[in-house]
């Protein structure tokens, strides 16, 4: 086998570092997704409230 034990250890260390980095990035992305989902829900609620208000105003308009 041409790879030495030291080289193998370095490769394993690199892989562990990459896995830790990806785990951290994944956590950040999950938090960002949760934040965006909360924002989307808030905006959907505002849209529903606005739609209901507009429908109420339209009902008050005199008919032609």
PDB file of N, H, CA, C and O in Angstrom:
ATOM      1  N   UNK A   1       0.857  -1.187   0.000  1.00  0.00           N
ATOM      2  CA  UNK A   1       0.000   0.000   0.000  1.00  0.00           C
ATOM      3  C   UNK A   1       0.890   1.233   0.000  1.00  0.00           C
ATOM      4  O   UNK A   1       1.817   1.325   0.805  1.00  0.00           O
ATOM      5  N   UNK A   2       0.624   2.180  -0.890  1.00  0.00           N
ATOM      6  H   UNK A   2      -0.129   2.106  -1.544  1.00  0.00           H
ATOM      7  CA  UNK A   2       1.519   3.307  -1.075  1.00  0.00           C
ATOM      8  C   UNK A   2       1.246   4.456  -0.108  1.00  0.00           C
ATOM      9  O   UNK A   2       2.100   5.327   0.055  1.00  0.00           O
ATOM     10  N   UNK A   3       0.101   4.481   0.528  1.00  0.00           N
ATOM     11  H   UNK A   3      -0.593   3.774   0.396  1.00  0.00           H
ATOM     12  CA  UNK A   3      -0.224   5.587   1.426  1.00  0.00           C
ATOM     13  C   UNK A   3       0.285   5.254   2.823  1.00  0.00           C
ATOM     14  O   UNK A   3       0.038   4.171   3.354  1.00  0.00           O
ATOM     15  N   UNK A   4       0.990   6.201   3.395  1.00  0.00           N
ATOM     16  H   UNK A   4       1.190   7.081   2.964  1.00  0.00           H
ATOM     17  CA  UNK A   4       1.537   5.963   4.727  1.00  0.00           C
ATOM     18  C   UNK A   4       0.476   6.237   5.780  1.00  0.00           C
ATOM     19  O   UNK A   4      -0.567   6.828   5.497  1.00  0.00           O
ATOM     20  N   UNK A   5       0.754   5.808   6.963  1.00  0.00           N
ATOM     21  H   UNK A   5       1.601   5.328   7.192  1.00  0.00           H
ATOM     22  CA  UNK A   5      -0.170   6.005   8.067  1.00  0.00           C
ATOM     23  C   UNK A   5      -0.362   7.493   8.355  1.00  0.00           C
ATOM     24  O   UNK A   5      -1.471   7.924   8.672  1.00  0.00           O
ATOM     25  N   UNK A   6       0.711   8.279   8.247  1.00  0.00           N
ATOM     26  H   UNK A   6       1.612   7.928   7.989  1.00  0.00           H
ATOM     27  CA  UNK A   6       0.602   9.725   8.475  1.00  0.00           C
ATOM     28  C   UNK A   6      -0.291  10.381   7.421  1.00  0.00           C
ATOM     29  O   UNK A   6      -1.106  11.244   7.746  1.00  0.00           O
ATOM     30  N   UNK A   7      -0.138   9.971   6.166  1.00  0.00           N
ATOM     31  H   UNK A   7       0.524   9.270   5.902  1.00  0.00           H
ATOM     32  CA  UNK A   7      -0.980  10.515   5.107  1.00  0.00           C
ATOM     33  C   UNK A   7      -2.438  10.144   5.338  1.00  0.00           C
ATOM     34  O   UNK A   7      -3.343  10.958   5.153  1.00  0.00           O
ATOM     35  N   UNK A   8      -2.641   8.907   5.744  1.00  0.00           N
ATOM     36  H   UNK A   8      -1.906   8.246   5.894  1.00  0.00           H
ATOM     37  CA  UNK A   8      -4.002   8.449   6.015  1.00  0.00           C
ATOM     38  C   UNK A   8      -4.615   9.251   7.169  1.00  0.00           C
ATOM     39  O   UNK A   8      -5.782   9.639   7.106  1.00  0.00           O
ATOM     40  N   UNK A   9      -3.841   9.492   8.201  1.00  0.00           N
ATOM     41  H   UNK A   9      -2.893   9.177   8.252  1.00  0.00           H
ATOM     42  CA  UNK A   9      -4.314  10.269   9.354  1.00  0.00           C
ATOM     43  C   UNK A   9      -4.669  11.693   8.933  1.00  0.00           C
ATOM     44  O   UNK A   9      -5.678  12.234   9.385  1.00  0.00           O
ATOM     45  N   UNK A  10      -3.856  12.305   8.075  1.00  0.00           N
ATOM     46  H   UNK A  10      -3.037  11.866   7.707  1.00  0.00           H
ATOM     47  CA  UNK A  10      -4.148  13.652   7.580  1.00  0.00           C
ATOM     48  C   UNK A  10      -5.447  13.666   6.766  1.00  0.00           C
ATOM     49  O   UNK A  10      -6.265  14.577   6.897  1.00  0.00           O
ATOM     50  N   UNK A  11      -5.618  12.655   5.936  1.00  0.00           N
ATOM     51  H   UNK A  11      -4.953  11.916   5.830  1.00  0.00           H
ATOM     52  CA  UNK A  11      -6.839  12.571   5.132  1.00  0.00           C
ATOM     53  C   UNK A  11      -8.073  12.421   6.041  1.00  0.00           C
ATOM     54  O   UNK A  11      -9.106  13.047   5.801  1.00  0.00           O
ATOM     55  N   UNK A  12      -7.955  11.602   7.066  1.00  0.00           N
ATOM     56  H   UNK A  12      -7.116  11.093   7.260  1.00  0.00           H
ATOM     57  CA  UNK A  12      -9.070  11.419   8.003  1.00  0.00           C
ATOM     58  C   UNK A  12      -9.348  12.727   8.736  1.00  0.00           C
ATOM     59  O   UNK A  12     -10.508  13.105   8.906  1.00  0.00           O
ATOM     60  N   UNK A  13      -8.304  13.418   9.169  1.00  0.00           N
ATOM     61  H   UNK A  13      -7.362  13.111   9.031  1.00  0.00           H
ATOM     62  CA  UNK A  13      -8.476  14.711   9.840  1.00  0.00           C
ATOM     63  C   UNK A  13      -9.165  15.715   8.926  1.00  0.00           C
ATOM     64  O   UNK A  13     -10.035  16.467   9.364  1.00  0.00           O
ATOM     65  N   UNK A  14      -8.772  15.726   7.654  1.00  0.00           N
ATOM     66  H   UNK A  14      -8.065  15.115   7.298  1.00  0.00           H
ATOM     67  CA  UNK A  14      -9.404  16.626   6.693  1.00  0.00           C
ATOM     68  C   UNK A  14     -10.885  16.284   6.526  1.00  0.00           C
ATOM     69  O   UNK A  14     -11.735  17.173   6.467  1.00  0.00           O
ATOM     70  N   UNK A  15     -11.178  15.002   6.452  1.00  0.00           N
ATOM     71  H   UNK A  15     -10.488  14.280   6.500  1.00  0.00           H
ATOM     72  CA  UNK A  15     -12.565  14.583   6.290  1.00  0.00           C
ATOM     73  C   UNK A  15     -13.393  14.954   7.519  1.00  0.00           C
ATOM     74  O   UNK A  15     -14.541  15.379   7.389  1.00  0.00           O
ATOM     75  N   UNK A  16     -12.826  14.797   8.689  1.00  0.00           N
ATOM     76  H   UNK A  16     -11.894  14.452   8.795  1.00  0.00           H
ATOM     77  CA  UNK A  16     -13.526  15.174   9.919  1.00  0.00           C
ATOM     78  C   UNK A  16     -13.791  16.680   9.927  1.00  0.00           C
ATOM     79  O   UNK A  16     -14.872  17.119  10.320  1.00  0.00           O
ATOM     80  N   UNK A  17     -12.818  17.462   9.498  1.00  0.00           N
ATOM     81  H   UNK A  17     -11.939  17.106   9.179  1.00  0.00           H
ATOM     82  CA  UNK A  17     -12.982  18.917   9.451  1.00  0.00           C
ATOM     83  C   UNK A  17     -14.071  19.306   8.456  1.00  0.00           C
ATOM     84  O   UNK A  17     -14.890  20.181   8.738  1.00  0.00           O
ATOM     85  N   UNK A  18     -14.082  18.663   7.300  1.00  0.00           N
ATOM     86  H   UNK A  18     -13.417  17.952   7.070  1.00  0.00           H
ATOM     87  CA  UNK A  18     -15.112  18.949   6.293  1.00  0.00           C
ATOM     88  C   UNK A  18     -16.492  18.579   6.837  1.00  0.00           C
ATOM     89  O   UNK A  18     -17.450  19.331   6.659  1.00  0.00           O
ATOM     90  N   UNK A  19     -16.596  17.433   7.493  1.00  0.00           N
ATOM     91  H   UNK A  19     -15.818  16.823   7.638  1.00  0.00           H
ATOM     92  CA  UNK A  19     -17.882  17.010   8.071  1.00  0.00           C
ATOM     93  C   UNK A  19     -18.357  18.005   9.123  1.00  0.00           C
ATOM     94  O   UNK A  19     -19.543  18.334   9.168  1.00  0.00           O
ATOM     95  N   UNK A  20     -17.463  18.483   9.960  1.00  0.00           N
ATOM     96  H   UNK A  20     -16.500  18.216   9.924  1.00  0.00           H
ATOM     97  CA  UNK A  20     -17.830  19.457  10.991  1.00  0.00           C
ATOM     98  C   UNK A  20     -18.291  20.764  10.343  1.00  0.00           C
ATOM     99  O   UNK A  20     -19.265  21.377  10.781  1.00  0.00           O
ATOM    100  N   UNK A  21     -17.581  21.178   9.300  1.00  0.00           N
ATOM    101  H   UNK A  21     -16.790  20.680   8.944  1.00  0.00           H
ATOM    102  CA  UNK A  21     -17.952  22.397   8.591  1.00  0.00           C
ATOM    103  C   UNK A  21     -19.331  22.259   7.946  1.00  0.00           C
ATOM    104  O   UNK A  21     -20.154  23.171   8.018  1.00  0.00           O
ATOM    105  N   UNK A  22     -19.571  21.115   7.317  1.00  0.00           N
ATOM    106  H   UNK A  22     -18.902  20.374   7.258  1.00  0.00           H
ATOM    107  CA  UNK A  22     -20.863  20.883   6.672  1.00  0.00           C
ATOM    108  C   UNK A  22     -21.985  20.793   7.703  1.00  0.00           C
ATOM    109  O   UNK A  22     -23.095  21.261   7.450  1.00  0.00           O
ATOM    110  N   UNK A  23     -21.711  20.205   8.844  1.00  0.00           N
ATOM    111  H   UNK A  23     -20.809  19.824   9.050  1.00  0.00           H
ATOM    112  CA  UNK A  23     -22.721  20.120   9.903  1.00  0.00           C
ATOM    113  C   UNK A  23     -23.097  21.523  10.384  1.00  0.00           C
ATOM    114  O   UNK A  23     -24.273  21.827  10.588  1.00  0.00           O
ATOM    115  N   UNK A  24     -22.093  22.360  10.560  1.00  0.00           N
ATOM    116  H   UNK A  24     -21.138  22.112  10.395  1.00  0.00           H
ATOM    117  CA  UNK A  24     -22.340  23.733  10.989  1.00  0.00           C
ATOM    118  C   UNK A  24     -23.129  24.499   9.929  1.00  0.00           C
ATOM    119  O   UNK A  24     -24.080  25.213  10.251  1.00  0.00           O
ATOM    120  N   UNK A  25     -22.740  24.352   8.687  1.00  0.00           N
ATOM    121  H   UNK A  25     -21.968  23.773   8.425  1.00  0.00           H
ATOM    122  CA  UNK A  25     -23.451  25.022   7.599  1.00  0.00           C
ATOM    123  C   UNK A  25     -24.895  24.528   7.519  1.00  0.00           C
ATOM    124  O   UNK A  25     -25.812  25.317   7.290  1.00  0.00           O
ATOM    125  N   UNK A  26     -25.095  23.229   7.706  1.00  0.00           N
ATOM    126  H   UNK A  26     -24.351  22.588   7.892  1.00  0.00           H
ATOM    127  CA  UNK A  26     -26.436  22.659   7.681  1.00  0.00           C
ATOM    128  C   UNK A  26     -27.296  23.249   8.795  1.00  0.00           C
ATOM    129  O   UNK A  26     -28.464  23.565   8.569  1.00  0.00           O
ATOM    130  N   UNK A  27     -26.740  23.400   9.982  1.00  0.00           N
ATOM    131  H   UNK A  27     -25.791  23.143  10.165  1.00  0.00           H
ATOM    132  CA  UNK A  27     -27.477  24.008  11.094  1.00  0.00           C
ATOM    133  C   UNK A  27     -27.858  25.451  10.760  1.00  0.00           C
ATOM    134  O   UNK A  27     -28.984  25.877  11.015  1.00  0.00           O
ATOM    135  N   UNK A  28     -26.914  26.194  10.192  1.00  0.00           N
ATOM    136  H   UNK A  28     -25.999  25.847   9.985  1.00  0.00           H
ATOM    137  CA  UNK A  28     -27.194  27.579   9.801  1.00  0.00           C
ATOM    138  C   UNK A  28     -28.310  27.635   8.755  1.00  0.00           C
ATOM    139  O   UNK A  28     -29.205  28.478   8.836  1.00  0.00           O
ATOM    140  N   UNK A  29     -28.250  26.741   7.783  1.00  0.00           N
ATOM    141  H   UNK A  29     -27.524  26.057   7.717  1.00  0.00           H
ATOM    142  CA  UNK A  29     -29.265  26.724   6.733  1.00  0.00           C
ATOM    143  C   UNK A  29     -30.633  26.341   7.289  1.00  0.00           C
ATOM    144  O   UNK A  29     -31.650  26.898   6.875  1.00  0.00           O
ATOM    145  N   UNK A  30     -30.665  25.396   8.223  1.00  0.00           N
ATOM    146  H   UNK A  30     -29.840  24.943   8.560  1.00  0.00           H
ATOM    147  CA  UNK A  30     -31.946  25.020   8.840  1.00  0.00           C
ATOM    148  C   UNK A  30     -32.543  26.200   9.607  1.00  0.00           C
ATOM    149  O   UNK A  30     -33.753  26.424   9.564  1.00  0.00           O
ATOM    150  N   UNK A  31     -31.699  26.945  10.301  1.00  0.00           N
ATOM    151  H   UNK A  31     -30.717  26.763  10.335  1.00  0.00           H
ATOM    152  CA  UNK A  31     -32.177  28.124  11.031  1.00  0.00           C
ATOM    153  C   UNK A  31     -32.702  29.175  10.050  1.00  0.00           C
ATOM    154  O   UNK A  31     -33.721  29.817  10.305  1.00  0.00           O
ATOM    155  N   UNK A  32     -32.006  29.344   8.942  1.00  0.00           N
ATOM    156  H   UNK A  32     -31.178  28.823   8.735  1.00  0.00           H
ATOM    157  CA  UNK A  32     -32.432  30.309   7.926  1.00  0.00           C
ATOM    158  C   UNK A  32     -33.774  29.888   7.318  1.00  0.00           C
ATOM    159  O   UNK A  32     -34.656  30.723   7.120  1.00  0.00           O
ATOM    160  N   UNK A  33     -33.925  28.609   7.028  1.00  0.00           N
ATOM    161  H   UNK A  33     -33.208  27.930   7.189  1.00  0.00           H
ATOM    162  CA  UNK A  33     -35.184  28.101   6.483  1.00  0.00           C
ATOM    163  C   UNK A  33     -36.314  28.341   7.481  1.00  0.00           C
ATOM    164  O   UNK A  33     -37.402  28.765   7.090  1.00  0.00           O
ATOM    165  N   UNK A  34     -36.073  28.077   8.752  1.00  0.00           N
ATOM    166  H   UNK A  34     -35.189  27.732   9.069  1.00  0.00           H
ATOM    167  CA  UNK A  34     -37.102  28.297   9.772  1.00  0.00           C
ATOM    168  C   UNK A  34     -37.500  29.770   9.823  1.00  0.00           C
ATOM    169  O   UNK A  34     -38.679  30.100   9.943  1.00  0.00           O
ATOM    170  N   UNK A  35     -36.513  30.641   9.731  1.00  0.00           N
ATOM    171  H   UNK A  35     -35.555  30.372   9.633  1.00  0.00           H
ATOM    172  CA  UNK A  35     -36.781  32.076   9.732  1.00  0.00           C
ATOM    173  C   UNK A  35     -37.612  32.479   8.518  1.00  0.00           C
ATOM    174  O   UNK A  35     -38.560  33.254   8.642  1.00  0.00           O
ATOM    175  N   UNK A  36     -37.262  31.959   7.356  1.00  0.00           N
ATOM    176  H   UNK A  36     -36.491  31.330   7.255  1.00  0.00           H
ATOM    177  CA  UNK A  36     -38.006  32.274   6.136  1.00  0.00           C
ATOM    178  C   UNK A  36     -39.429  31.717   6.191  1.00  0.00           C
ATOM    179  O   UNK A  36     -40.364  32.353   5.706  1.00  0.00           O
ATOM    180  N   UNK A  37     -39.592  30.540   6.775  1.00  0.00           N
ATOM    181  H   UNK A  37     -38.832  30.023   7.169  1.00  0.00           H
ATOM    182  CA  UNK A  37     -40.936  29.974   6.900  1.00  0.00           C
ATOM    183  C   UNK A  37     -41.795  30.821   7.833  1.00  0.00           C
ATOM    184  O   UNK A  37     -42.982  31.022   7.575  1.00  0.00           O
ATOM    185  N   UNK A  38     -41.206  31.314   8.906  1.00  0.00           N
ATOM    186  H   UNK A  38     -40.241  31.151   9.115  1.00  0.00           H
ATOM    187  CA  UNK A  38     -41.942  32.182   9.823  1.00  0.00           C
ATOM    188  C   UNK A  38     -42.323  33.485   9.128  1.00  0.00           C
ATOM    189  O   UNK A  38     -43.439  33.979   9.288  1.00  0.00           O
ATOM    190  N   UNK A  39     -41.391  34.035   8.358  1.00  0.00           N
ATOM    191  H   UNK A  39     -40.484  33.633   8.228  1.00  0.00           H
ATOM    192  CA  UNK A  39     -41.674  35.267   7.613  1.00  0.00           C
ATOM    193  C   UNK A  39     -42.787  35.030   6.589  1.00  0.00           C
ATOM    194  O   UNK A  39     -43.676  35.866   6.424  1.00  0.00           O
ATOM    195  N   UNK A  40     -42.732  33.889   5.906  1.00  0.00           N
ATOM    196  H   UNK A  40     -42.010  33.210   6.039  1.00  0.00           H
ATOM    197  CA  UNK A  40     -43.763  33.547   4.921  1.00  0.00           C
ATOM    198  C   UNK A  40     -45.127  33.437   5.590  1.00  0.00           C
ATOM    199  O   UNK A  40     -46.124  33.917   5.051  1.00  0.00           O
ATOM    200  N   UNK A  41     -45.175  32.810   6.757  1.00  0.00           N
ATOM    201  H   UNK A  41     -44.365  32.420   7.195  1.00  0.00           H
ATOM    202  CA  UNK A  41     -46.444  32.669   7.469  1.00  0.00           C
ATOM    203  C   UNK A  41     -46.990  34.040   7.881  1.00  0.00           C
ATOM    204  O   UNK A  41     -48.191  34.291   7.782  1.00  0.00           O
ATOM    205  N   UNK A  42     -46.104  34.918   8.339  1.00  0.00           N
ATOM    206  H   UNK A  42     -45.128  34.715   8.419  1.00  0.00           H
ATOM    207  CA  UNK A  42     -46.535  36.268   8.726  1.00  0.00           C
ATOM    208  C   UNK A  42     -47.066  37.039   7.521  1.00  0.00           C
ATOM    209  O   UNK A  42     -48.076  37.737   7.618  1.00  0.00           O
ATOM    210  N   UNK A  43     -46.384  36.910   6.394  1.00  0.00           N
ATOM    211  H   UNK A  43     -45.564  36.343   6.316  1.00  0.00           H
ATOM    212  CA  UNK A  43     -46.842  37.596   5.182  1.00  0.00           C
ATOM    213  C   UNK A  43     -48.167  37.021   4.686  1.00  0.00           C
ATOM    214  O   UNK A  43     -49.031  37.766   4.223  1.00  0.00           O
ATOM    215  N   UNK A  44     -48.329  35.724   4.778  1.00  0.00           N
ATOM    216  H   UNK A  44     -47.627  35.119   5.154  1.00  0.00           H
ATOM    217  CA  UNK A  44     -49.595  35.108   4.365  1.00  0.00           C
ATOM    218  C   UNK A  44     -50.737  35.609   5.243  1.00  0.00           C
ATOM    219  O   UNK A  44     -51.844  35.845   4.760  1.00  0.00           O
ATOM    220  N   UNK A  45     -50.461  35.768   6.533  1.00  0.00           N
ATOM    221  H   UNK A  45     -49.561  35.576   6.925  1.00  0.00           H
ATOM    222  CA  UNK A  45     -51.482  36.288   7.438  1.00  0.00           C
ATOM    223  C   UNK A  45     -51.847  37.730   7.065  1.00  0.00           C
ATOM    224  O   UNK A  45     -53.023  38.095   7.070  1.00  0.00           O
ATOM    225  N   UNK A  46     -50.836  38.547   6.741  1.00  0.00           N
ATOM    226  H   UNK A  46     -49.881  38.251   6.736  1.00  0.00           H
ATOM    227  CA  UNK A  46     -51.105  39.921   6.321  1.00  0.00           C
ATOM    228  C   UNK A  46     -51.932  39.950   5.037  1.00  0.00           C
ATOM    229  O   UNK A  46     -52.837  40.774   4.896  1.00  0.00           O
ATOM    230  N   UNK A  47     -51.625  39.060   4.114  1.00  0.00           N
ATOM    231  H   UNK A  47     -50.891  38.391   4.229  1.00  0.00           H
ATOM    232  CA  UNK A  47     -52.375  39.000   2.858  1.00  0.00           C
ATOM    233  C   UNK A  47     -53.825  38.627   3.133  1.00  0.00           C
ATOM    234  O   UNK A  47     -54.741  39.219   2.563  1.00  0.00           O
ATOM    235  N   UNK A  48     -54.032  37.652   3.998  1.00  0.00           N
ATOM    236  H   UNK A  48     -53.287  37.171   4.461  1.00  0.00           H
ATOM    237  CA  UNK A  48     -55.407  37.254   4.335  1.00  0.00           C
ATOM    238  C   UNK A  48     -56.167  38.395   4.999  1.00  0.00           C
ATOM    239  O   UNK A  48     -57.330  38.641   4.682  1.00  0.00           O
ATOM    240  N   UNK A  49     -55.512  39.085   5.914  1.00  0.00           N
ATOM    241  H   UNK A  49     -54.567  38.886   6.172  1.00  0.00           H
ATOM    242  CA  UNK A  49     -56.156  40.215   6.593  1.00  0.00           C
ATOM    243  C   UNK A  49     -56.512  41.312   5.599  1.00  0.00           C
ATOM    244  O   UNK A  49     -57.608  41.872   5.651  1.00  0.00           O
ATOM    245  N   UNK A  50     -55.598  41.614   4.705  1.00  0.00           N
ATOM    246  H   UNK A  50     -54.709  41.159   4.662  1.00  0.00           H
ATOM    247  CA  UNK A  50     -55.840  42.644   3.691  1.00  0.00           C
ATOM    248  C   UNK A  50     -56.965  42.229   2.757  1.00  0.00           C
ATOM    249  O   UNK A  50     -57.821  43.044   2.413  1.00  0.00           O
ATOM    250  N   UNK A  51     -56.970  40.963   2.344  1.00  0.00           N
ATOM    251  H   UNK A  51     -56.275  40.301   2.624  1.00  0.00           H
ATOM    252  CA  UNK A  51     -58.037  40.463   1.473  1.00  0.00           C
ATOM    253  C   UNK A  51     -59.394  40.591   2.153  1.00  0.00           C
ATOM    254  O   UNK A  51     -60.366  41.028   1.536  1.00  0.00           O
ATOM    255  N   UNK A  52     -59.458  40.213   3.415  1.00  0.00           N
ATOM    256  H   UNK A  52     -58.669  39.859   3.916  1.00  0.00           H
ATOM    257  CA  UNK A  52     -60.722  40.324   4.156  1.00  0.00           C
ATOM    258  C   UNK A  52     -61.185  41.776   4.264  1.00  0.00           C
ATOM    259  O   UNK A  52     -62.374  42.064   4.124  1.00  0.00           O
ATOM    260  N   UNK A  53     -60.248  42.683   4.512  1.00  0.00           N
ATOM    261  H   UNK A  53     -59.282  42.449   4.625  1.00  0.00           H
ATOM    262  CA  UNK A  53     -60.610  44.106   4.591  1.00  0.00           C
ATOM    263  C   UNK A  53     -61.107  44.618   3.253  1.00  0.00           C
ATOM    264  O   UNK A  53     -62.090  45.356   3.192  1.00  0.00           O
ATOM    265  N   UNK A  54     -60.432  44.229   2.182  1.00  0.00           N
ATOM    266  H   UNK A  54     -59.633  43.630   2.231  1.00  0.00           H
ATOM    267  CA  UNK A  54     -60.862  44.663   0.848  1.00  0.00           C
ATOM    268  C   UNK A  54     -62.235  44.097   0.492  1.00  0.00           C
ATOM    269  O   UNK A  54     -63.068  44.789  -0.093  1.00  0.00           O
ATOM    270  N   UNK A  55     -62.460  42.851   0.846  1.00  0.00           N
ATOM    271  H   UNK A  55     -61.783  42.289   1.321  1.00  0.00           H
ATOM    272  CA  UNK A  55     -63.769  42.266   0.586  1.00  0.00           C
ATOM    273  C   UNK A  55     -64.851  43.014   1.361  1.00  0.00           C
ATOM    274  O   UNK A  55     -65.941  43.254   0.840  1.00  0.00           O
ATOM    275  N   UNK A  56     -64.549  43.381   2.603  1.00  0.00           N
ATOM    276  H   UNK A  56     -63.664  43.186   3.026  1.00  0.00           H
ATOM    277  CA  UNK A  56     -65.495  44.153   3.402  1.00  0.00           C
ATOM    278  C   UNK A  56     -65.780  45.512   2.793  1.00  0.00           C
ATOM    279  O   UNK A  56     -66.926  45.961   2.768  1.00  0.00           O
ATOM    280  N   UNK A  57     -64.744  46.163   2.307  1.00  0.00           N
ATOM    281  H   UNK A  57     -63.813  45.799   2.328  1.00  0.00           H
ATOM    282  CA  UNK A  57     -64.930  47.468   1.663  1.00  0.00           C
ATOM    283  C   UNK A  57     -65.720  47.339   0.364  1.00  0.00           C
ATOM    284  O   UNK A  57     -66.554  48.189   0.051  1.00  0.00           O
ATOM    285  N   UNK A  58     -65.455  46.281  -0.385  1.00  0.00           N
ATOM    286  H   UNK A  58     -64.777  45.591  -0.131  1.00  0.00           H
ATOM    287  CA  UNK A  58     -66.170  46.081  -1.647  1.00  0.00           C
ATOM    288  C   UNK A  58     -67.661  45.858  -1.396  1.00  0.00           C
ATOM    289  O   UNK A  58     -68.496  46.291  -2.191  1.00  0.00           O
ATOM    290  N   UNK A  59     -67.992  45.194  -0.311  1.00  0.00           N
ATOM    291  H   UNK A  59     -67.314  44.843   0.334  1.00  0.00           H
ATOM    292  CA  UNK A  59     -69.400  44.970   0.015  1.00  0.00           C
ATOM    293  C   UNK A  59     -70.116  46.275   0.360  1.00  0.00           C
ATOM    294  O   UNK A  59     -71.327  46.391   0.175  1.00  0.00           O
ATOM    295  N   UNK A  60     -69.370  47.245   0.856  1.00  0.00           N
ATOM    296  H   UNK A  60     -68.386  47.151   1.006  1.00  0.00           H
ATOM    297  CA  UNK A  60     -69.950  48.533   1.242  1.00  0.00           C
ATOM    298  C   UNK A  60     -70.115  49.479   0.055  1.00  0.00           C
ATOM    299  O   UNK A  60     -70.827  50.479   0.152  1.00  0.00           O
ATOM    300  N   UNK A  61     -69.467  49.171  -1.054  1.00  0.00           N
ATOM    301  H   UNK A  61     -68.889  48.358  -1.133  1.00  0.00           H
ATOM    302  CA  UNK A  61     -69.578  50.027  -2.235  1.00  0.00           C
ATOM    303  C   UNK A  61     -70.997  49.939  -2.805  1.00  0.00           C
ATOM    304  O   UNK A  61     -71.607  48.871  -2.834  1.00  0.00           O
ATOM    305  N   UNK A  62     -71.497  51.074  -3.249  1.00  0.00           N
ATOM    306  H   UNK A  62     -71.001  51.942  -3.226  1.00  0.00           H
ATOM    307  CA  UNK A  62     -72.839  51.018  -3.872  1.00  0.00           C
ATOM    308  C   UNK A  62     -72.771  50.257  -5.187  1.00  0.00           C
ATOM    309  O   UNK A  62     -71.782  50.325  -5.917  1.00  0.00           O
ATOM    310  N   UNK A  63     -73.837  49.539  -5.467  1.00  0.00           N
ATOM    311  H   UNK A  63     -74.640  49.485  -4.874  1.00  0.00           H
ATOM    312  CA  UNK A  63     -73.896  48.786  -6.725  1.00  0.00           C
ATOM    313  C   UNK A  63     -74.273  49.712  -7.861  1.00  0.00           C
ATOM    314  O   UNK A  63     -74.979  50.699  -7.652  1.00  0.00           O
ATOM    315  N   UNK A  64     -73.825  49.415  -9.019  1.00  0.00           N
ATOM    316  H   UNK A  64     -73.252  48.613  -9.189  1.00  0.00           H
ATOM    317  CA  UNK A  64     -74.088  50.259 -10.186  1.00  0.00           C
ATOM    318  C   UNK A  64     -75.481  50.099 -10.695  1.00  0.00           C
ATOM    319  O   UNK A  64     -75.858  50.743 -11.674  1.00  0.00           O
TER     320      UNK A  64
END
